[in-house]
C-alpha cells in the first residue's frame, strides 16, 4: 500500500518535482510551502513520512523538527531532511535536530523514490516502482539501446520525470520544450517515437500531431499524446482521429507508460 507523504519545501520547482515523482509512483503527496503550514498539516493528517527542507523562511527545518519531537501525536512521525549541505557539520546538525535521515539536493529523479522508501515500512512501498529502481532487481535493467524517443513538454518537471522513467530501460530520450523545436529536431534526426504533451503554448499537441501526420518525413513516426487533464470529453477521440497511436492521462503510472511506449514502437515495426 503506497504511503501518504508530507512535503515541506518553499521552492516551488523543487516542491513540484518531488511531489510529482511521489504521486507518479503511487504515493499521496501533501504539498506545503512553509514550516508553520507543514506543522498544521502534519497534526491534521498524521502522514506516514515527512520530507522537510532545512533552509526556509518564517520557520526553518530545524524548528519544524524540534516541534515535531516535542511530544505526541507528532513525536513518532518519520522525518527526513531534504537539503543541500553547505558547511562541515551540517549532516551531524540535521541528525541531532531530530531528523531520521536526509536526502541531498539536488535530488536525482531516478533515485529519489527509492531513497524515500528507505524510510518507509515495506508494506508502504510503491507497487508501481519500475524494477530498474529497486536495488534487488538491478541486474534486470536492460543496458542495450532500445529506441530513440523525442519527448515534448513545456514543463521541466514533466520532462525530468519522463527521463527518469524511460532512460533506465534502455531508451535514448531527447527532450524539448516546444512543439516547433520538436518539429525542427525530428526533421533533422527522425526519432523512433514522439511523446508529446497536449496543452502547450503557441503550438499545442494537436497542432504538432496534425503537422506530423501531413509531413512525408514525420508521418511514419508513432505518436503518443499525453494530457494532464481532459479539458474536453472528446480529447481522446480527437487525438486518435488526428493520427495519435495512443493517448494517456497524467499522472502517468510508470509501468503503464513503459507498456504504451512498447505498444507504439511495435506498431511502427508492423507498419
C-alpha positions as CSV (number, residue, x, y, z in Angstrom):
1,X,0.0,0.0,0.0
2,X,1.6,3.4,-1.0
3,X,2.2,6.0,1.6
4,X,0.9,9.4,2.5
5,X,3.9,11.7,2.4
6,X,4.0,15.4,3.6
7,X,6.5,17.5,1.6
8,X,7.5,20.8,3.2
9,X,9.5,22.9,0.6
10,X,9.5,26.6,-0.1
11,X,11.0,26.3,-3.6
12,X,8.1,25.7,-6.0
13,X,10.1,23.9,-8.6
14,X,11.6,21.5,-6.0
15,X,8.2,21.0,-4.4
16,X,6.5,20.2,-7.7
17,X,9.2,17.8,-8.8
18,X,9.3,15.8,-5.5
19,X,5.5,15.7,-5.3
20,X,5.2,14.7,-8.9
21,X,7.7,11.9,-8.6
22,X,6.0,10.6,-5.5
23,X,2.5,10.8,-7.0
24,X,3.6,9.2,-10.2
25,X,4.9,6.2,-8.3
26,X,1.6,5.7,-6.4
27,X,2.1,7.7,-3.2
28,X,-0.1,10.5,-2.0
29,X,1.9,13.8,-1.7
30,X,0.7,16.5,0.6
31,X,2.4,19.8,-0.5
32,X,3.1,22.8,1.7
33,X,5.4,25.7,1.2
34,X,6.4,26.7,4.8
35,X,7.1,25.2,8.2
36,X,4.1,26.6,10.0
37,X,1.7,25.2,7.5
38,X,3.6,22.0,7.5
39,X,3.1,21.5,11.2
40,X,-0.6,22.2,10.8
41,X,-1.0,19.6,8.1
42,X,1.2,17.1,10.0
43,X,-1.1,17.4,13.0
44,X,-4.3,17.1,11.0
45,X,-3.2,14.3,8.6
46,X,-0.6,12.4,10.6
47,X,1.2,11.2,7.4
48,X,3.5,8.2,7.1
49,X,6.5,10.3,6.4
50,X,7.5,14.0,6.4
51,X,10.1,15.3,3.9
52,X,11.3,18.7,5.0
53,X,13.6,21.3,3.6
54,X,16.0,22.8,6.1
55,X,16.5,26.3,4.9
56,X,13.1,28.0,4.8
57,X,11.8,31.5,5.7
58,X,9.4,32.0,8.6
59,X,10.2,28.7,10.2
60,X,13.2,26.6,9.2
61,X,13.5,22.8,9.1
62,X,15.3,22.7,12.5
63,X,12.4,24.4,14.2
64,X,9.9,22.1,12.4
65,X,11.9,19.1,13.7
66,X,12.1,20.5,17.3
67,X,8.3,21.0,17.4
68,X,7.5,17.6,15.9
69,X,9.8,15.9,18.5
70,X,8.2,17.8,21.5
71,X,5.6,15.0,22.1
72,X,2.5,13.1,20.9
73,X,0.8,12.9,18.5
74,X,3.7,14.1,16.2
75,X,6.8,12.8,18.0
76,X,6.7,9.4,16.4
77,X,6.5,10.7,12.8
78,X,9.3,9.7,10.4
79,X,11.1,12.9,9.5
80,X,13.6,13.2,6.7
81,X,15.6,16.4,5.7
82,X,15.9,17.2,2.0
83,X,18.7,19.7,1.8
84,X,21.8,20.9,0.1
85,X,24.6,20.7,2.7
86,X,26.8,23.8,2.6
87,X,29.1,23.6,5.6
88,X,31.0,21.0,7.5
89,X,29.0,19.6,10.3
90,X,25.6,20.2,8.6
91,X,24.9,16.4,8.4
92,X,25.5,16.0,12.2
93,X,23.4,19.0,12.9
94,X,20.5,17.6,10.9
95,X,20.6,14.3,12.8
96,X,20.9,16.0,16.2
97,X,17.9,18.1,15.4
98,X,15.7,15.0,15.4
99,X,15.6,14.0,11.7
100,X,15.6,10.3,11.0
101,X,17.8,10.8,7.9
102,X,18.4,13.1,4.9
103,X,18.3,13.2,1.1
104,X,20.8,15.5,-0.5
105,X,19.8,18.2,-3.0
106,X,19.8,18.5,-5.9
107,X,17.7,15.3,-5.9
108,X,18.3,12.6,-8.5
109,X,14.9,11.8,-10.0
110,X,16.0,8.3,-10.9
111,X,16.9,7.6,-7.3
112,X,14.5,9.8,-5.3
113,X,11.6,7.5,-4.8
114,X,13.8,4.6,-3.7
115,X,15.6,6.9,-1.3
116,X,12.4,8.0,0.2
117,X,11.1,4.4,0.6
118,X,14.1,3.5,2.7
119,X,12.3,5.4,5.5
120,X,9.0,3.6,5.0
121,X,8.0,0.1,6.1
122,X,7.9,-2.5,3.3
123,X,4.1,-2.5,3.1
124,X,4.2,1.2,2.2
125,X,6.5,0.8,-0.8
126,X,5.1,1.7,-4.2
127,X,4.0,-1.3,-6.3
128,X,4.3,1.0,-9.4
129,X,8.1,1.4,-9.0
130,X,9.8,0.0,-12.0
131,X,12.2,-2.9,-11.4
132,X,15.1,-0.7,-12.6
133,X,14.6,1.5,-9.5
134,X,14.8,-1.4,-7.0
135,X,18.3,-2.5,-5.8
136,X,17.3,-6.1,-5.5
137,X,16.3,-6.2,-9.2
138,X,19.1,-4.0,-10.6
139,X,20.6,-6.9,-12.5
140,X,17.4,-7.0,-14.7
141,X,17.9,-3.5,-16.1
142,X,18.4,-3.6,-19.8
143,X,21.7,-1.9,-20.8
144,X,21.4,-2.3,-24.6
145,X,20.0,0.6,-26.7
146,X,16.3,0.1,-27.5
147,X,14.9,3.1,-29.2
148,X,15.3,6.9,-29.6
149,X,12.4,8.9,-28.1
150,X,11.6,12.6,-28.6
151,X,9.7,14.0,-25.6
152,X,8.0,17.3,-26.0
153,X,6.7,19.3,-23.0
154,X,6.9,22.9,-21.8
155,X,7.1,21.7,-18.1
156,X,10.7,20.9,-16.9
157,X,9.2,18.8,-14.2
158,X,7.3,16.6,-16.7
159,X,10.5,16.2,-18.8
160,X,12.6,15.2,-15.8
161,X,10.0,12.6,-14.8
162,X,9.8,11.1,-18.3
163,X,13.6,10.8,-18.5
164,X,13.8,9.2,-15.1
165,X,11.2,6.5,-16.1
166,X,12.4,5.8,-19.6
167,X,16.2,6.0,-19.6
168,X,16.8,3.2,-17.1
169,X,15.1,0.8,-19.5
170,X,17.5,1.5,-22.4
171,X,15.7,4.3,-24.2
172,X,17.7,7.3,-25.5
173,X,15.5,10.3,-24.6
174,X,15.8,13.7,-26.2
175,X,13.7,16.4,-24.5
176,X,12.5,19.7,-26.0
177,X,10.3,22.5,-24.5
178,X,8.1,23.4,-27.6
179,X,6.4,21.8,-30.5
180,X,8.2,23.9,-33.0
181,X,11.5,22.8,-31.6
182,X,10.4,19.2,-31.8
183,X,9.5,19.6,-35.5
184,X,12.8,21.0,-36.4
185,X,14.7,18.3,-34.5
186,X,12.5,15.5,-35.8
187,X,13.1,16.5,-39.4
188,X,16.9,16.6,-38.8
189,X,17.0,13.3,-37.0
190,X,13.7,11.4,-37.0
191,X,13.1,9.6,-33.7
192,X,11.6,6.2,-33.3
193,X,8.7,7.7,-31.3
194,X,7.4,11.2,-30.4
195,X,5.9,11.6,-26.9
196,X,4.1,15.0,-26.6
197,X,2.1,16.9,-24.0
198,X,-1.2,18.1,-25.2
199,X,-1.5,21.6,-23.6
200,X,1.4,23.8,-24.7
201,X,1.5,27.5,-25.6
202,X,1.9,28.7,-29.2
203,X,1.6,25.2,-30.9
204,X,-0.1,22.5,-28.8
205,X,0.0,18.8,-29.1
206,X,-2.9,18.7,-31.5
207,X,-1.1,21.1,-33.8
208,X,2.1,19.1,-33.6
209,X,0.2,15.9,-34.3
210,X,-1.6,17.5,-37.3
211,X,1.7,18.7,-38.9
212,X,3.4,15.4,-38.3
213,X,0.5,13.5,-39.9
214,X,0.9,15.5,-43.1
215,X,4.7,15.6,-43.3
216,X,6.1,12.9,-45.6
217,X,9.2,12.6,-43.3
218,X,7.4,12.5,-40.0
219,X,4.1,10.7,-40.6
220,X,5.6,7.3,-40.2
221,X,6.8,8.1,-36.7
222,X,4.5,6.8,-33.9
223,X,3.0,9.4,-31.7
224,X,2.0,9.2,-28.0
225,X,-0.1,12.1,-26.8
226,X,-0.3,12.9,-23.0
227,X,-2.7,15.2,-21.3
228,X,-2.6,16.5,-17.7
229,X,-6.3,16.9,-17.7
230,X,-9.2,16.2,-20.1
231,X,-10.4,19.7,-20.9
232,X,-13.0,18.3,-23.3
233,X,-14.8,15.0,-23.2
234,X,-13.7,14.2,-26.7
235,X,-9.9,14.8,-26.3
236,X,-9.1,11.1,-26.7
237,X,-11.3,10.8,-29.7
238,X,-9.8,13.9,-31.3
239,X,-6.2,12.7,-30.6
240,X,-6.8,9.3,-32.2
241,X,-8.7,10.9,-35.2
242,X,-5.7,13.2,-35.9
243,X,-3.4,10.2,-36.0
244,X,-2.1,9.6,-32.5
245,X,-1.2,6.0,-31.8
246,X,-2.0,6.2,-28.1
247,X,-3.4,8.7,-25.6
248,X,-2.6,8.9,-21.9
249,X,-3.7,11.0,-18.9
250,X,-1.4,12.3,-16.1
251,X,-0.4,11.4,-13.5
252,X,1.2,8.6,-15.6
253,X,1.9,5.3,-13.9
254,X,5.4,4.3,-14.9
255,X,4.5,0.7,-15.8
256,X,1.7,2.0,-18.0
257,X,3.9,4.5,-19.7
258,X,6.5,1.8,-20.5
259,X,3.8,-0.5,-21.8
260,X,2.4,2.2,-24.1
261,X,5.8,3.1,-25.4
262,X,6.4,-0.5,-26.3
263,X,3.0,-0.7,-28.0
264,X,3.7,2.4,-30.1
265,X,7.1,1.1,-31.2
266,X,5.6,-2.3,-32.1
267,X,3.1,-0.5,-34.3
268,X,5.9,1.0,-36.3
269,X,7.7,-2.3,-36.7
270,X,4.5,-3.8,-38.1
271,X,3.8,-0.9,-40.5
